[in-house]
Amino acid sequence: MKKRLLSGLLVGTLAVSMLAGCGNSGGSSDGDGGSSDGKGSVYYLNFKPEADQAWQDLAAKYTEETGVEVKVVTAASGEYESTLTTEMGKSSAPTLFQVGNDQAVETWKDYCLDLADTDVAKELSTDEFNLTGDNGEIYAIGYCYEAFGIITNTALLKEAGYEVSDITDFDSLKKVAEDITARKDELGFSAFTSAGLESSSSWRFSGHLANMPMFYEFRDDGVTEQPAEVTGAYLDNFKNIWDLYINNATCAPAELATKTGDESEAEFGQSQAVFYQNGSWEYANLVTDESKGFNMNPDDLTMIPIYCGVEGEEEAGLCCGTENCWAVNSKASEEDIQATLDFVKWVVTSDEGTTMMAEQFGPIPFQSAKEPENVFFKAANEYIENGNYVVTWAFNYTPNVDDWRATVVSALLQYTANGGSWDDVVTAYVDGWATQYAAQ
């Protein structure tokens, strides 16, 4: 979860040739998972083992209410691609399945019904998480998402004399942070937790913080697939926020080489700092993990966007993304396609469906979504509802991601702890991308 990378749901030439050779004309009017009563049926190949029982219970409830058979099969962890390939080759193939990213769409596009004009698509509250085609096709609908940004202790912020509403862009964030730093001995806390560059923490910056310049560059350039090179057009903005982090933190910049993720989390959980860059997955740790000395009040927590000085960023929301996207099998029978679309609409509009989704997946980008307990998701939803643009996960395009990030971290270390030049960070980011793309 924390270091979600480009999943690369590529089954490859073998998978495609297997499917082509099967000659699956898509009917599921008989056999396992089929229907002979004209109603159609649903076969959902589930991606998340931890949600299996929840899906089984919901499917049974829907069948009880409607009489429509819904079969849920859950792939073993790490085996979804191979399971999907096998199941798609059967006469009764899944009618509802998952694709995780644009590259997966390229593999499964011929099996993805265009959902653009369906009732399910009309229930969406945002289209930011969908996987689409060049002509407006919706090949898969993102049904849940995660978010990251700057986690904020609003109680400490208030002690310092500020409200969240005072922070609307980089300049206002900088003003607040530097004022807290100037008074940290008096206040008893710092502005930011340590931006640790030890391996358990560095992914927050080589991945998540580096997403900011990627997102804005790719937005400007209309990037829709992995580019062979990047320009680094927004690396001055990366420098803006990085300098703010390291110069207004719980420790001196020279100490960041060995600061860990646990230390940064503890600094925030023990109210030593107002701001902590991380994601929605931290909520449970911060409010319930008494073993670490954390028992924060959810009412004192929120998440704000990562501001870095880009023009118009006052309209930005949180960094949100997903690899959880539903696709409907275009090669299924018309009856099964309609049954599947009806089922999915029920999941995202009914009390039973939206309750399960909130409990299992947190926020879902649909108009009838229930509010999850996680206040970070609540913040993400509020930004979306207010019309703020979503900062999507551009880092999913990174080539040879681990090697590229390692080079960026090394350059950040030199700049931060050893008085190195920011030019080295630029080189690692820009030249390193081209190098890893070629190697990939």
Order of alpha helices (4+ residues) and beta strands (2+ residues): alpha-beta-alpha-beta-alpha-beta-alpha-alpha-beta-beta-beta-alpha-alpha-alpha-beta-alpha-alpha-alpha-alpha-beta-alpha-beta-beta-beta-alpha-alpha-alpha-beta-alpha-alpha
